[in-house]
């Protein structure tokens, strides 16, 4: 295919366009956007037989932070333990210390063993808990029963 030519502009032209001085690489990077402070929010705890997942949202449902027992390094059956759930709750509180929320509603879903310990660790970390809801889905009629056995 051949060599490609790279045309470089003289330094005077690029300096004139940027305002006279060359920008440093650090100045080119945009500053991270300032995060909003939230006073109220919701914490969703999904506790299953295999894992514990926690999500923090603002009042309108936009996710602020989330964490799971697997993302903290727990593996296998250790992910579903109450100890792992309390560690996840501590990590979530550390993650949201600066941005908030400080007043939360907790929605717990699932039948895992980490439900109670997660709520207790949120309370011990200084969050104001206004409500605790159990939003575990309950089947109204369940699946179709198996056929009757013929002998």
C-alpha positions in Angstrom: 0.0 0.0 0.0 2.9 2.3 0.5 3.9 4.8 3.1 1.4 7.3 4.5 2.3 11.0 4.7 1.8 12.7 8.0 1.5 16.5 7.6 2.5 18.4 10.7 1.4 22.0 11.2 4.0 24.5 12.4 3.9 25.3 16.1 2.9 28.9 15.5 -0.4 27.9 13.8 -1.4 25.6 16.6 -0.3 28.0 19.3 -2.4 30.8 17.6 -5.5 28.7 17.6 -5.3 27.7 21.3 -4.7 31.2 22.5 -1.0 31.6 22.3 0.3 28.7 24.5 0.5 25.0 24.1 -1.9 23.1 26.4 -0.3 20.5 28.6 -1.8 17.0 28.6 -3.1 17.5 32.1 -5.0 20.6 31.1 -6.5 18.8 28.1 -8.3 16.3 30.3 -11.6 17.6 31.5 -12.1 17.8 35.2 -14.5 15.1 36.5 -18.1 16.4 36.8 -19.1 17.5 40.2 -21.5 15.0 41.7 -24.8 16.1 43.1 -25.5 15.8 46.8 -28.6 13.6 47.6 -30.4 13.8 50.9 -33.0 11.1 50.3 -32.7 7.8 48.5 -33.5 4.1 48.3 -31.4 1.0 48.9 -32.5 -2.2 47.2 -31.1 -5.4 48.7 -31.4 -8.5 46.6 -30.5 -11.5 48.7 -30.6 -14.9 47.0 -29.3 -18.3 47.9 -26.2 -17.6 45.7 -25.4 -13.9 46.1 -26.2 -10.5 47.8 -26.6 -7.5 45.5 -27.2 -3.9 46.8 -28.1 -0.9 44.8 -28.4 2.7 46.0 -30.7 5.1 44.0 -32.0 8.6 44.4 -35.8 9.2 44.9 -36.5 9.1 41.1 -34.7 5.7 40.7 -31.4 6.8 39.1 -28.6 4.5 40.3 -25.9 6.2 42.4 -23.9 3.1 43.4 -24.2 -0.7 43.5 -22.1 -3.5 45.0 -22.3 -7.3 45.2 -20.6 -9.9 47.4 -18.9 -11.3 44.3 -17.4 -7.9 43.4 -15.8 -7.8 46.9 -14.0 -11.1 46.3 -16.3 -13.6 47.9 -16.7 -16.7 45.8 -18.9 -19.8 45.8 -21.2 -20.4 48.7 -19.5 -17.6 50.8 -21.3 -15.0 48.7 -24.7 -15.8 50.3 -23.5 -15.6 54.0 -24.6 -12.9 56.4 -21.0 -11.9 56.8 -20.6 -11.1 53.1 -23.9 -9.1 53.2 -22.6 -7.0 56.0 -19.3 -6.4 54.2 -21.2 -5.3 51.1 -23.3 -2.9 53.2 -20.1 -1.3 54.7 -18.6 -0.9 51.2 -21.8 0.7 49.9 -21.8 3.2 52.8 -18.2 4.1 52.1 -19.0 4.6 48.4 -21.9 7.0 49.1 -20.3 9.0 52.0 -19.6 12.1 49.9 -22.6 12.2 47.6 -25.3 10.9 50.0 -28.0 9.9 50.6 -28.2 10.1 54.4 -31.9 9.3 54.7 -32.9 6.0 53.1 -35.7 3.7 52.5 -34.7 0.0 52.3 -36.4 -2.5 50.0 -35.4 -6.1 50.6 -36.0 -8.8 48.0 -35.3 -12.5 48.2 -35.0 -15.3 50.7 -31.3 -15.4 51.3 -29.5 -15.4 54.7 -28.0 -11.9 54.2 -31.2 -9.9 54.6 -31.2 -9.1 58.3 -27.4 -8.5 58.6 -27.4 -6.1 55.7 -30.2 -3.9 57.3 -28.4 -4.0 60.7 -25.1 -2.9 59.2 -26.8 0.0 57.4 -28.3 1.1 60.7 -25.0 0.8 62.6 -23.2 2.8 59.9 -25.3 5.9 60.7 -27.8 6.0 57.9 -31.3 7.3 58.8 -33.7 4.5 57.8 -37.3 5.7 57.3 -38.8 2.5 56.1 -38.0 -1.2 55.5 -40.1 -2.9 52.9 -40.2 -6.6 51.9 -40.7 -6.7 48.1 -40.1 -10.4 47.6 -42.3 -11.5 44.7 -45.0 -14.0 45.7 -46.7 -16.2 43.1 -50.5 -16.0 43.2 -51.2 -19.5 41.8 -47.8 -21.0 41.1 -46.8 -23.4 38.3 -49.0 -26.1 36.9 -49.0 -29.2 39.1 -47.5 -32.4 37.6 -49.8 -35.0 36.1 -51.3 -37.6 38.4 -49.3 -40.8 38.6 -50.6 -43.9 36.7 -49.7 -47.3 38.0 
